[in-house]
Amino acid sequence: MNIGNQCCVFLSTFLCISICLGEDYDLDDKTGLGRSFDGIGSLSGGGATSRLLVNYAEPYRSQILDYLFKVCFLHLEGYEWWLMKEAKKRNPNITLIGLPWAFPGWVGNGENWPYSFPDITASYVVSWIFGAKQYHDLDIDYVGVNASHLFQYTLMPEALKTGKKLWSSEDYSTFNDNVGGGCWARILNQNYVNGKMTATISWNLVSSYYEDLPFERDGLMTAKEPWSGNYVVESPIWITAHTTQFTEPGWTYLQTVGHFTHGGSYVALTDERGNLTIITETMTHDHSVCIRPPLPSYDVTDQNVTFHLKGTFASISELQVWHSRFDFKTNKTALFQNIKPIKVTEGSFSIELDVDEVYTFTTVRNGQRGSYPDPPPSAPFPKSYKDDFDVSGNPYFSEAPNFADQTGVFEYFTNQTDPGPHVSTLRQVVTQRPVTWVADADQTISVIGDYQWQDLMVSCDIYMESVHAGGVFIAVRVNKGGGVVRSTRGVFLWVYADGTYKVTNDLNGMTVLAEGMSGTRARVWYTLTLTVKGNYASADLDGYPLWKNAVLWEPRHGWAAIGTSSFELAQFDNFAIEALA
C-alpha cells in the first residue's frame, strides 16, 4: 500500500559479518517463547490533548491522522469517538482501550472519589462501553482501572506472579525533541526486557493543545496550529515505527532478549511462522531521560555485537535493516532510514553499534517511510478573530474551533426559545462539579488565542440562565490552565444575575480591581467588552463604560477566555478578539 511519497534512503552505515570481534548473543526459540506482544499505543488524554486537532483543515488533518494510525507510518491506540473512528478507518485491526481518570459528578455521589460507590462507577463504565457500540459502532477491547500508570521495575516480581498481561498504561509524557525520542526508544525495548511489559502506551498521542499549557509537546507528534495548518512529525513517531511496522499484536517475544554488555538492549519477536524482527537500542543516559521515573546512571559505549540465529531462524540468509541515529553534536539526526540488507552467514551476523542508535533487523519486507509534502509554515494565532457560533443543522463537532476547555464543557447550542439573533450559541453545560484527579477550578473556563498577547480587546454577548446565582466572565491575559487552573491569574470581567459586576486579577476572584452595580439579571442578553492596554484595564456593558483605567501589574500576557462563576448553564455569542500588541 502506497501512501504519500514513499522513499528509501541508503546510508553508508558500517555492517560487518561474523568475523568481527565483539559480544555474542543467541536468538533462539528452541527453549520456548516469551510473552505475547500486545502493541504500542497512545492515549488522547480525556480529549484535552487532542483538542486542536479536530480544527485542522484538510488535507492537513488527514495527513496527521495518517502519521498516527496508518500502517505505512505506524499504528497506535486512541480514544474519543471521532478519533477512534478515524483510527479504525486507517487501521481496522487497531485496539481500542479506555483508561478512566475523571468522572461525572453524580458518579461520586457527593464525593470527589469514584470508588466509594463502586457499583455506580462500574455501571457508568459499562454504559460507556455499550454506548460506544450502540451510538458509534465501536468495540472497546480493554478498560483499565482508575489513574493507573508509572509502574516500577521493583514491583514486577509481584505483578508477574499474577500471570496477567502487564501493560505500561501511561508512559512517556516527555517533551518530544530528540531526547524524548531517545526516552521512547529505550522504554519500548526495556519495558519488556526489565519488566515483561507487553504493551507500552504513551501519554499522550499528539500534542494538539496550546503550547503554554502544562505538558507542552508531550505527545508523539505536534499539531498545535490549526489556524496555520502547520504540524511537526517528531522523532517518537519514527521510533515507534521501528517496532510497529515489522510486528503485529499477537507476535511473540523470544525468551532470549536482554541488555547488551556495553549498554543498550535488544528484543526479538516472531510470528511463529518463520518471521523474525529484532530491535536494538543503544541510547545513552543523558539522551534518553524521560520525565519520570528517575533514571539511575548507566554507561553505553560503542560496541560490536554478533547475533546467532538458532532454532526456527537458523536458515535465515538475509535481514532487512532500518536505522535511526540521534546526533546531538551536529544535529544531523537520521530517523527510520532503510539501509542495505545484511547477510546472515551460517546463522550469524555482526554489526557495529554506536551510541544513541536504533536498529530494526527483520524478515518483513514491506516497511515504508510514509511522507507528505511539507505542511504550511508556523504562524501565530490571528490577531483579529471572530466566531458567531452559527452552525447549521447538526455540527460534526460539538465544540467551537480553538476554544480549549480547562474546566467545564462549552458546546454548540440551538436556542429554540430565542427568536432573535441568538439562535445558535455556545453554552456551558456542566452543572455539577466532576470527580477529578486534580484540583480543578470551582469556576468553568475555556481559553483561546496566543499566550504572548499583551494589549487586547475582547467582546462577547453573554446570557446567564441561573436566576439567583448566575455569573459570567470574559478575560484576557489568562496565564495558567490544566491542572493548575485554580491559580490562574489575568484580568477577569464578571457580571452577575444580582445586578453587580467586578473585575478581578485572578480566577478565584480574590484580588478585586474594581466593582460596582451593573444592573444585569438572568435571561437577558448583554454585550461585554474588556480592553487592556499596558497597566490599565477598562470595560463596557452594552457600549456604556462600567469602569476605566483600573490599574494592574501582573500578568503581562496570556490567553483570552470565557467562563462562568460556578458549574451553571450560561450562553455566549458573537465572540471577538482584537490583539492590540
C-alpha positions in Angstrom: 0.0 0.0 0.0 1.4 3.4 -1.0 0.7 6.5 1.0 2.1 9.9 0.1 5.6 9.8 -1.4 7.4 6.7 -0.3 11.2 6.9 -0.2 14.1 4.7 0.7 17.4 6.3 1.7 20.5 4.1 1.8 23.0 5.2 4.4 26.7 4.4 4.4 26.4 2.5 7.7 29.1 0.0 8.6 27.7 -3.5 8.7 30.1 -6.4 9.3 30.0 -10.1 9.1 30.6 -12.6 11.9 34.4 -12.4 11.8 34.2 -9.1 13.7 35.2 -9.1 17.3 32.6 -8.4 20.0 30.0 -9.9 22.3 27.8 -12.8 21.2 24.0 -13.0 21.6 21.8 -16.0 20.8 18.3 -15.6 19.4 16.7 -19.0 19.8 13.1 -20.3 20.0 14.1 -23.9 20.8 13.6 -23.5 24.6 10.2 -21.9 24.1 8.9 -18.3 23.7 8.2 -15.4 25.9 5.1 -13.4 26.3 2.7 -12.3 23.5 3.2 -8.8 22.2 0.1 -6.6 22.6 1.2 -3.5 20.8 2.4 0.1 21.2 -0.3 2.6 21.9 -1.1 6.1 22.9 -3.8 7.9 24.8 -5.7 11.0 23.8 -5.9 12.4 27.3 -9.5 13.0 28.0 -9.9 14.9 24.8 -7.9 17.9 26.1 -4.6 16.7 24.5 -6.2 16.4 21.0 -8.4 19.5 21.3 -6.9 21.5 18.4 -6.5 18.5 16.1 -10.2 18.5 15.1 -9.9 22.1 13.9 -7.3 21.4 11.2 -8.5 21.9 7.7 -8.0 19.2 5.1 -5.7 17.8 3.8 -3.6 18.5 6.9 -5.9 16.8 9.4 -5.9 13.6 7.4 -2.2 13.7 7.0 -1.7 14.0 10.8 -4.1 11.1 11.3 -2.3 9.0 8.7 1.0 9.6 10.6 -0.6 8.4 13.8 -2.7 5.4 12.6 -1.9 4.3 9.0 0.2 1.2 8.6 2.8 2.8 6.4 3.6 5.2 9.2 2.8 3.4 12.5 -0.3 2.3 14.3 -1.5 3.4 17.7 -4.4 3.4 20.1 -6.5 6.4 21.0 -9.9 7.4 22.3 -12.7 10.0 21.7 -15.4 8.9 19.4 -14.2 10.8 16.3 -10.6 10.0 16.9 -11.4 6.3 17.3 -13.4 6.2 14.1 -10.6 7.9 12.2 -8.2 5.4 13.6 -10.4 2.5 12.6 -10.7 3.8 9.1 -6.9 3.7 8.7 -6.2 0.5 10.6 -9.3 -1.7 11.2 -7.3 -4.0 13.5 -6.4 -1.3 15.9 -7.1 -1.9 19.6 -9.4 0.5 21.4 -9.0 1.0 25.2 -10.5 3.2 27.9 -8.5 4.4 30.9 -10.7 6.3 33.3 -9.3 9.2 35.2 -12.2 11.6 35.7 -16.0 11.0 36.0 -19.2 12.9 36.0 -20.1 14.4 39.4 -23.0 12.0 40.0 -20.7 9.0 39.9 -19.1 10.2 43.1 -22.5 10.6 44.8 -21.3 13.7 46.6 -17.6 12.7 47.0 -14.6 13.5 44.9 -13.7 9.8 44.7 -15.2 7.3 42.2 -14.8 4.2 44.3 -16.8 4.9 47.4 -19.7 3.6 45.5 -18.2 1.0 43.1 -21.5 -0.2 41.8 -22.2 3.3 40.4 -18.8 3.6 38.9 -18.9 0.1 37.3 -22.3 0.8 35.9 -21.0 4.1 34.4 -18.0 2.4 32.7 -20.2 -0.4 31.4 -22.7 2.1 30.0 -19.8 3.9 28.3 -18.7 0.6 26.6 -22.3 -0.2 25.5 -22.7 3.4 24.3 -19.6 3.2 22.2 -21.1 0.2 20.3 -24.7 1.5 20.2 -24.1 5.0 19.1 -20.7 4.8 17.4 -20.4 1.2 16.3 -17.1 0.9 18.1 -16.0 -2.1 20.1 -13.9 -1.2 23.2 -11.3 -4.0 23.6 -10.0 -3.2 27.1 -10.7 -0.9 30.0 -8.1 -0.1 32.7 -8.5 0.8 36.3 -8.6 4.4 37.5 -5.5 6.6 37.1 -3.0 3.7 36.6 0.5 4.4 35.4 4.1 4.7 36.5 5.0 1.1 37.1 8.2 0.4 38.8 10.5 -2.5 37.8 11.0 -3.4 41.5 7.3 -4.3 41.7 7.5 -6.6 38.7 8.0 -10.0 40.5 4.8 -9.5 42.4 2.9 -8.5 39.3 4.4 -11.3 37.2 3.1 -13.8 39.8 -0.5 -12.9 38.9 0.0 -14.4 35.4 -1.9 -11.4 33.9 -0.9 -9.3 31.0 1.2 -6.4 32.1 0.9 -3.1 30.3 2.5 0.3 30.9 -0.7 2.1 30.6 0.5 5.8 30.7 4.2 6.0 29.8 6.4 8.6 28.2 4.9 12.0 28.9 8.1 13.6 27.8 9.0 16.6 25.7 9.1 15.2 22.1 12.5 16.5 21.0 15.3 14.0 20.2 15.9 13.3 23.9 12.2 12.5 24.1 12.7 10.2 21.1 15.6 8.6 22.9 13.4 8.1 26.0 10.8 6.4 23.9 13.3 4.2 22.1 14.8 3.0 25.4 11.5 2.2 27.2 9.9 0.5 24.2 12.6 -2.2 24.5 13.3 -2.1 28.2 9.7 -2.2 29.4 9.8 -5.8 28.2 13.4 -6.6 28.9 13.2 -5.4 32.5 9.5 -5.8 33.3 7.9 -8.2 30.8 5.5 -5.4 29.8 3.9 -6.5 26.6 2.3 -3.1 25.7 3.6 0.4 26.2 1.1 3.2 25.9 2.2 6.8 25.6 0.5 9.7 27.2 -0.2 11.4 25.0 -1.0 10.7 21.4 -0.5 14.1 19.8 0.5 17.4 21.3 -2.5 19.2 19.9 -3.1 21.8 22.6 -1.8 25.3 23.3 1.9 25.0 23.9 2.0 27.1 27.1 -0.4 24.7 28.9 1.2 22.1 31.1 3.0 19.2 29.5 4.0 21.2 26.4 4.9 18.9 23.5 4.5 15.7 25.5 2.9 13.9 22.5 4.4 11.6 19.9 4.0 14.4 17.4 3.0 18.0 17.5 -0.1 19.6 15.9 -1.0 22.8 17.7 -1.7 25.3 14.9 -5.0 24.5 13.1 -5.1 28.2 12.0 -1.9 27.8 10.0 -2.0 24.1 9.1 1.5 23.6 10.5 2.4 20.3 12.2 5.6 18.5 13.1 6.3 14.8 12.8 8.6 14.4 15.8 11.2 11.7 16.5 8.9 9.4 18.6 6.7 8.7 15.5 9.6 7.1 13.7 11.0 5.4 16.7 7.6 3.7 17.1 7.7 2.6 13.5 10.9 0.6 14.3 8.6 -1.9 16.1 5.1 -1.4 14.7 5.9 -1.7 11.0 7.6 -5.1 11.5 5.4 -6.8 14.1 1.7 -7.2 14.9 -0.1 -7.7 18.2 -0.1 -11.4 18.6 3.6 -11.8 17.7 5.6 -13.3 20.5 8.8 -12.2 22.2 11.7 -14.6 22.3 13.0 -15.6 25.7 16.4 -14.6 24.5 16.1 -10.9 24.9 18.2 -8.6 27.2 20.8 -6.0 27.8 24.0 -5.6 25.8 27.2 -6.0 27.7 28.3 -2.5 26.9 24.9 -0.8 27.4 21.6 -0.7 25.5 19.1 -3.5 24.9 17.7 -5.8 22.3 14.4 -7.6 21.8 13.3 -10.1 19.2 9.8 -11.1 18.2 8.4 -13.8 15.9 5.0 -14.5 14.3 5.8 -18.2 14.8 5.6 -18.8 11.1 9.3 -18.1 10.4 9.4 -14.3 10.5 11.8 -12.6 12.9 12.1 -9.0 13.9 15.0 -7.7 16.1 15.0 -4.2 17.6 18.2 -2.8 19.2 18.7 0.5 21.0 21.9 2.0 22.5 20.5 5.2 24.0 22.8 6.9 26.5 21.6 8.1 29.8 21.5 11.9 29.2 20.0 11.4 25.7 17.1 9.2 26.9 15.8 10.8 30.1 12.1 10.6 30.5 10.0 12.9 32.6 9.6 10.1 35.1 10.5 7.9 36.9 14.1 8.9 37.9 16.7 7.2 35.7 19.7 5.7 37.5 23.0 6.4 35.9 24.4 3.8 33.4 27.0 3.7 30.7 26.7 2.9 27.0 29.8 2.6 24.7 30.3 1.8 21.0 30.4 -2.0 20.6 30.4 -4.8 18.1 27.7 -7.4 18.6 27.2 -10.7 16.9 23.7 -12.3 16.8 23.5 -16.1 16.4 20.1 -17.1 14.9 19.1 -20.6 16.1 16.1 -22.9 16.1 13.5 -21.9 13.5 15.6 -18.9 12.5 18.9 -20.8 11.6 18.1 -20.9 7.9 17.5 -17.1 7.5 20.0 -15.8 5.0 19.2 -12.0 4.9 17.6 -9.4 7.0 16.1 -6.0 6.0 17.6 -3.2 8.0 16.1 0.1 9.3 18.2 2.6 11.2 17.8 5.7 13.3 20.7 7.7 14.7 20.4 10.6 17.1 23.2 13.2 16.5 23.3 15.6 19.5 26.6 17.2 18.4 26.0 18.3 14.8 22.2 18.0 14.7 22.3 15.6 11.8 19.8 13.1 13.2 18.6 10.5 10.7 15.4 8.7 11.6 13.9 5.4 10.3 16.1 5.1 7.2 16.0 1.9 5.1 19.6 0.8 4.5 21.3 -2.1 2.8 20.1 -5.5 3.9 22.5 -7.5 5.9 23.6 -11.0 5.0 23.4 -13.8 7.6 26.3 -16.2 7.3 25.9 -19.7 8.8 23.2 -18.3 11.1 25.2 -15.3 12.3 25.6 -11.6 11.6 27.6 -8.9 13.3 27.2 -5.1 13.5 29.0 -2.2 15.0 26.6 -0.3 17.2 27.4 3.3 18.0 25.7 5.1 20.9 22.3 6.7 20.5 21.2 4.4 17.7 18.1 2.2 17.0 18.2 -0.6 14.5 15.5 -3.0 13.2 16.6 -6.2 11.6 13.7 -8.1 10.1 12.5 -10.7 7.6 9.5 -8.4 7.0 9.9 -6.7 3.6 7.0 -4.2 3.5 8.4 -1.4 5.7 7.8 2.1 4.3 8.7 5.6 5.5 5.5 7.3 4.5 5.7 11.0 3.9 3.7 14.0 2.7 4.8 17.4 1.3 5.9 19.8 4.0 2.9 21.4 5.8 2.4 25.2 5.8 4.9 27.2 7.9 4.1 28.0 11.5 2.2 31.2 12.2 0.8 32.9 15.4 -2.9 32.9 16.2 -4.7 35.5 14.2 -4.7 39.0 15.9 -8.3 39.6 14.7 -10.6 36.7 15.4 -14.4 36.3 15.5 -16.9 33.4 16.0 -20.7 33.8 16.0 -21.1 30.0 16.7 -23.7 29.9 13.9 -23.6 26.3 12.7 -26.4 25.0 10.6 -28.1 21.7 11.3 -26.1 19.1 13.3 -22.5 20.2 13.6 -20.0 17.4 13.1 -18.1 18.5 16.3 -19.8 19.8 19.4 -17.1 22.3 20.4 -16.2 25.6 18.8 -12.9 25.8 17.0 -9.8 26.8 19.0 -11.5 27.1 22.4 -9.8 24.8 24.9 -12.0 24.0 27.9 -9.9 23.8 31.1 -12.9 23.3 33.5 -16.4 22.7 32.3 -17.7 21.9 28.8 -18.6 24.6 26.3 -20.8 23.2 23.4 -22.7 24.4 20.4 -26.4 25.0 21.4 -29.6 25.7 19.5 -31.5 28.3 21.5 -35.1 27.5 20.3 -36.7 29.9 22.8 -34.9 32.9 21.3 -36.5 34.1 18.0 -33.9 36.8 17.7 -30.2 36.9 16.7 -29.0 34.3 19.3 -30.4 31.1 18.0 -27.0 29.4 17.7 -24.8 29.9 20.7 -22.0 28.4 22.7 -23.3 27.0 26.1 -21.5 25.9 29.2 -23.4 22.7 30.1 -21.8 21.1 33.2 -23.9 21.8 36.2 -22.2 19.6 38.8 -18.6 19.6 39.7 -17.0 16.4 38.2 -15.0 13.8 40.1 -11.5 14.9 39.2 -7.9 13.8 39.8 -6.5 17.3 40.1 -7.7 20.4 41.9 -9.9 21.8 39.1 -11.3 25.3 39.5 -14.6 26.0 41.1 -15.4 28.1 38.0 -15.6 27.0 34.4 -13.2 28.4 31.9 -12.3 28.0 28.3 -9.1 29.7 26.9 -8.3 30.7 23.3 -5.7 32.6 21.4 -2.0 33.5 21.8 -0.3 33.2 25.2 2.0 36.1 24.3 -0.8 38.6 23.8 -0.4 41.7 26.0 -2.7 44.5 24.9 -6.1 43.1 23.8 -9.8 43.8 23.4 -12.3 41.0 23.8 -16.0 41.3 23.4 -18.8 38.7 23.7 -22.6 38.5 24.1 -23.5 36.7 27.3 -26.6 35.2 28.8 -27.0 33.9 32.4 -29.5 31.2 32.9 -29.3 30.9 36.7 -31.8 33.4 38.1 -30.3 33.9 41.6 -26.7 32.8 41.4 -25.7 33.3 37.8 -22.4 34.8 36.9 -20.4 35.0 33.7 -16.9 36.4 32.8 -14.7 37.3 29.8 -11.0 37.6 30.5 -7.6 38.5 29.0 -4.0 37.8 29.9 -5.0 34.4 31.4 -1.7 32.8 32.4 -2.5 29.2 33.5 -4.5 26.2 32.6 -4.7 22.4 33.0 -4.1 21.0 36.5 -3.1 24.4 37.9 -6.0 26.4 36.5 -7.2 27.1 40.0 -4.3 29.5 40.5 -4.6 31.2 37.1 -4.3 35.0 37.0 -5.3 37.5 34.4 -7.9 40.3 34.0 -11.4 38.9 34.6 -14.6 40.9 34.0 -17.5 39.4 35.8 -21.2 40.3 35.7 -23.8 38.6 37.9 -27.6 38.0 37.9 -27.9 40.0 41.1 -27.1 43.2 39.2 -23.4 43.6 40.2 -20.1 43.4 38.4 -16.4 43.2 39.4 -13.1 42.9 37.7 -10.5 40.7 39.4 -6.9 39.8 38.9 -7.5 36.1 39.4 -10.0 33.3 38.6 -10.8 32.8 42.2 -12.0 36.4 42.5 -9.9 37.2 45.5 -8.0 40.2 44.1 -10.6 42.8 43.1 -9.5 45.7 40.9 -12.9 47.3 40.5 -16.6 46.5 41.4 -20.0 48.1 41.4 -23.6 47.9 40.1 -24.2 46.7 36.6 -28.0 46.2 36.5 -27.5 42.8 34.9 -30.0 40.0 35.5 -30.6 36.5 34.3 -32.2 35.6 31.0 -31.2 38.8 29.3 -28.5 39.2 26.6 -25.7 41.6 27.3 -22.6 42.6 25.4 -19.4 42.7 27.4 -16.2 44.4 26.2 -12.9 44.2 28.0 -9.8 46.2 26.9 -6.3 46.0 28.4 -3.5 48.4 27.4 -0.3 48.4 29.3 -1.1 48.6 33.0 -4.7 49.7 32.6 -8.0 47.8 32.0 -11.4 49.2 31.0 -14.8 47.6 30.4 -18.1 48.3 28.7 -21.5 46.9 29.2 -23.7 47.2 26.1 -21.5 50.0 24.9 -21.5 52.0 28.2 -18.5 52.2 30.4 -18.5 50.1 33.6 -15.1 51.4 34.7 -12.0 52.9 33.1 -8.3 52.5 33.7 -8.2 50.0 36.6 -4.5 49.6 37.4 -2.9 46.2 37.1 0.7 45.0 37.1 0.6 41.2 36.5 0.4 39.1 34.5 1.9 40.8 31.5 0.5 38.4 28.8 -1.8 35.4 28.3 -4.8 34.0 26.6 -8.3 35.3 26.2 -11.1 33.3 28.0 -14.8 32.9 28.7 -16.4 31.2 31.6 -18.9 31.1 34.5 -18.7 31.7 38.2 -19.9 28.2 39.1 -21.0 25.0 37.4 -24.1 26.5 35.8 -25.8 26.9 32.4 -24.8 30.1 30.5 -24.6 31.1 26.9 -22.1 33.0 24.8 -22.4 34.5 21.3 -20.6 36.8 18.9 -17.2 36.4 20.4 -14.4 38.7 19.0 -10.8 39.4 19.7 -8.6 42.3 18.6 -5.0 42.0 19.6 -3.5 45.5 20.0 0.0 44.4 20.8 
